Amino acid sequence: MTRISGSGTSRGARPTLLGNPLREHSKPVSAVAFSADGRFLATGSEDGTARLWELNPDRAIRRICAVTKHTLTEKEWRQYLGDIAYQPPCP
C-alpha cells in the first residue's frame, strides 16, 4: 500500500511504502475495497484474480496454525511473509 506525502498538492508529492506489498497477484492491483466491518480487504488484479485478505492478525494466526498443523516451516514463512523475520506463530 502506498501513501501520498508532500505539500498537499500533486506537485512534489511522492508515494511512500506503507507496510508490505500484497504479493499474491502476478500483475498490478487495480481495485481494492474494505469490508464494512473492516475485517477484510478485497483486491482485484490485472491478472484476472481477486483475493480476500484477513486483517485480524490473531484470527489469521489461528487459521495459519490450523491449516499448517502447527508445522509452518521457514520456507513456507518466506513464501507467504517474505522478508519478515522467521517467528513461527504456533505454540
C-alpha positions as CSV (number, residue, x, y, z in Angstrom):
1,M,0.0,0.0,0.0
2,T,1.2,3.5,-0.6
3,R,0.5,6.9,0.9
4,I,1.0,10.1,-0.9
5,S,3.2,12.5,1.0
6,G,4.1,16.0,0.1
7,S,2.8,19.6,0.3
8,G,-0.9,18.7,-0.2
9,T,-0.8,19.2,-4.0
10,S,0.1,16.7,-6.7
11,R,3.3,18.7,-7.5
12,G,6.1,17.4,-5.4
13,A,4.0,14.6,-3.8
14,R,5.9,11.3,-3.7
15,P,4.3,7.9,-2.8
16,T,5.9,6.2,0.1
17,L,5.5,2.5,1.0
18,L,3.2,1.6,4.0
19,G,3.7,-1.9,5.1
20,N,4.5,-4.9,2.9
21,P,3.3,-5.2,-0.7
22,L,0.4,-7.6,-1.5
23,R,2.5,-10.3,-3.3
24,E,-0.2,-12.9,-4.3
25,H,-1.1,-11.2,-7.6
26,S,1.1,-11.6,-10.6
27,K,0.2,-8.3,-12.1
28,P,-0.7,-4.9,-10.6
29,V,-3.7,-4.5,-8.3
30,S,-6.3,-2.4,-10.0
31,A,-9.1,-2.4,-7.4
32,V,-9.3,-2.5,-3.6
33,A,-12.2,-2.5,-1.1
34,F,-12.5,-2.9,2.7
35,S,-15.4,-5.0,4.1
36,A,-18.0,-2.9,6.0
37,D,-16.8,-4.3,9.3
38,G,-13.1,-3.6,8.5
39,R,-12.1,-7.3,8.9
40,F,-11.2,-8.0,5.3
41,L,-9.6,-6.3,2.3
42,A,-10.6,-7.4,-1.2
43,T,-8.2,-6.8,-4.1
44,G,-8.7,-7.3,-7.8
45,S,-5.7,-7.5,-10.2
46,E,-4.9,-7.1,-13.9
47,D,-4.0,-10.8,-13.8
48,G,-7.8,-11.6,-13.6
49,T,-7.8,-12.7,-10.0
50,A,-9.5,-11.4,-6.9
51,R,-8.1,-12.0,-3.4
52,L,-9.6,-11.7,0.1
53,W,-7.1,-10.6,2.8
54,E,-7.8,-11.3,6.5
55,L,-7.0,-8.1,8.5
56,N,-7.3,-9.5,12.0
57,P,-3.8,-10.8,13.0
58,D,-5.0,-13.1,15.8
59,R,-7.6,-14.7,13.6
60,A,-5.1,-15.1,10.8
61,I,-2.5,-16.7,13.1
62,R,-5.1,-19.2,14.3
63,R,-6.0,-20.0,10.7
64,I,-2.4,-20.4,9.7
65,C,-1.8,-22.8,12.6
66,A,-4.9,-24.9,11.8
67,V,-4.0,-25.2,8.1
68,T,-0.3,-26.0,8.6
69,K,-1.0,-28.3,11.5
70,H,1.5,-26.2,13.6
71,T,4.4,-27.0,11.2
72,L,4.9,-23.7,9.4
73,T,8.4,-24.2,8.0
74,E,10.9,-21.4,7.4
75,K,10.4,-22.0,3.6
76,E,6.6,-21.6,3.9
77,W,7.1,-18.5,6.1
78,R,9.2,-16.9,3.4
79,Q,6.7,-17.8,0.7
80,Y,3.8,-16.0,2.4
81,L,5.6,-13.4,4.6
82,G,8.6,-12.5,2.5
83,D,11.4,-10.7,4.4
84,I,9.7,-10.6,7.8
85,A,12.0,-12.4,10.3
86,Y,11.0,-16.0,10.8
87,Q,9.0,-16.4,14.0
88,P,6.7,-19.4,13.9
89,P,3.3,-18.2,15.3
90,C,2.1,-21.6,16.5
91,P,2.7,-23.0,20.0
